[in-house]
Amino acid sequence: MTDPQANIVNETEILDRAVSRKWNKFTWSGLIIIGIGCLLVVTMRTFLP
């Protein structure tokens, strides 16, 4: 039989990687949205009086 403790450790590592990837995706998409917003503000202030 397989060791249940080893199985729990393996599942925990898989879950940790999944959470890390999810946070990375949200972080990068948030930074892109903020960057686009900043560009819009700068262009609007430049072209509109």
Secondary structure, DSSP 4 states (H G I P E B T S, - for coil): ---HHHHHHHHHHHHHHHHHHHHHHHHHHHHHHHHHHHHHHHHHHHH--
